[in-house]
Amino acid sequence: MDIQTIAIIGAGTMGNGIAHTAARSGFKVILHDIAESFLDRAVSTIAKNLEREVAKGRITANDKNAVLSRISAVTQNSALSEADFVIEAVIEDIETKLRVFEGMDRIARPDVILASNTSSISITKIASKTKRPDKVIGMHFMNPVPVMPLVEVVRGIATSDETYQMTKELAESLGKTAVEVNDFPGFVSNRVLMPMINEAVYCVMEGVGTAEAIDSVMKLGMNHPMGPLALADLIGLDVCLDIMEVLHSGLGDSKYRPCPLLRKIVDAGHLGRKSGRGFYKY
Ligand SMILES: NC(=O)c1ccc[n+]([C@@H]2O[C@H](COP(=O)([O-])OP(=O)(O)OC[C@H]3O[C@@H](n4cnc5c(N)ncnc54)[C@H](O)[C@@H]3O)[C@@H](O)[C@H]2O)c1
């Protein structure tokens, strides 16, 4: 299938990054959210990020305008019927995702692939809510999308080879590298990353080292560009806790239990950068 128009459902952090990347790669984008205010914020974020690229001399002001002109922002579902490929990036809530996929299954043409940017929810389960489970796949972009080269392409139990191949090709035409993984809780990225972050939180709780010391060990000793606790603050401590819960319940192994200090900090409303305080103050 010739993909020209990509629908992106959810215009938050990830949705606006995916829209930016897709429009910048020449695709027409239909960006959908539940309220105009979310769309306005997304479009102005994309414009600001493109402006930065203009300032750095990577694109011209004309390019910026052309990219923006390829994005149409909509709240009505009917506009989504023109999509050749759908990427869902709504909040990480299973009921919301299942509703969105049931709806998209009705609206999108039967040949259209429905991809989810979920960080941890089962692609197999999402697919089971549609009449096209062979055409449902995970397309896990990393934040910030315009910058990060990886797309973890997640195959559900019913995902067909053809769907995988087309998704991989689309990721490549967005300038990304697709890495194939299978659908298990946390996929590969969060299965490996989150237990490391959780262990770093245990080190704080047990007084093994301060947050600064732990981050310095991992930066200077392991060549990580950011320490695990600074990274957790960037991701959002509530998001980290949610993903640990998914690993713990999905894999049923106590080694994935969330650190009690992580729960406590989230209960206090210290969610990291977005709330101004996490392991560090911002
Ligand atoms: N933020 C990250 O670092 C990151 C990284 C990789 C993957 N993800 C995944 O990407 C997805 C989106 O995350 P985010 O950080 O962009 O969230 P976000 O909260 O910034 O944005 C979610 C958007 O979805 C919209 N939305 C909610 N219900 C909707 C519906 N029914 N229809 C249309 N829009 C709806 C919200 O209004 C909001 O604008 C999640 O599944 C998350 O796990 C996030």
The ligand as a Gaussian input file, in Angstrom:
#p B3LYP/6-31G(d) Opt

LIG

0 1
 N        6.187000      10.458000      27.149000
 C        7.082000       9.525000      26.837000
 O        8.285000       9.671000      27.123000
 C        6.674000       8.306000      26.055000
 C        7.637000       7.557000      25.381000
 C        7.249000       6.457000      24.606000
 C        5.909000       6.100000      24.555000
 N        4.978000       6.824000      25.257000
 C        3.569000       6.415000      25.145000
 O        2.937000       7.313000      24.239000
 C        1.561000       7.474000      24.593000
 C        1.257000       8.933000      24.780000
 O        2.078000       9.452000      25.801000
 P        2.305000      11.027000      25.985000
 O        3.461000      11.155000      26.936000
 O        2.339000      11.684000      24.662000
 O        0.952000      11.421000      26.751000
 P        0.278000      12.872000      26.886000
 O       -0.527000      12.817000      28.130000
 O        1.293000      13.935000      26.707000
 O       -0.709000      12.948000      25.617000
 C       -1.828000      12.119000      25.473000
 C       -2.852000      12.871000      24.622000
 O       -3.886000      11.953000      24.290000
 C       -5.097000      12.688000      24.293000
 N       -6.226000      11.773000      24.404000
 C       -6.713000      11.153000      25.506000
 N       -7.769000      10.378000      25.185000
 C       -7.959000      10.512000      23.848000
 C       -8.897000       9.980000      22.920000
 N       -9.839000       9.134000      23.310000
 N       -8.785000      10.345000      21.623000
 C       -7.831000      11.196000      21.218000
 N       -6.918000      11.745000      22.049000
 C       -6.977000      11.404000      23.349000
 C       -4.939000      13.641000      25.472000
 O       -5.864000      14.717000      25.380000
 C       -3.482000      14.075000      25.322000
 O       -3.353000      15.226000      24.513000
 C        1.359000       6.605000      25.833000
 O        0.886000       5.351000      25.457000
 C        2.755000       6.501000      26.408000
 O        2.937000       5.331000      27.190000
 C        5.332000       7.929000      25.983000

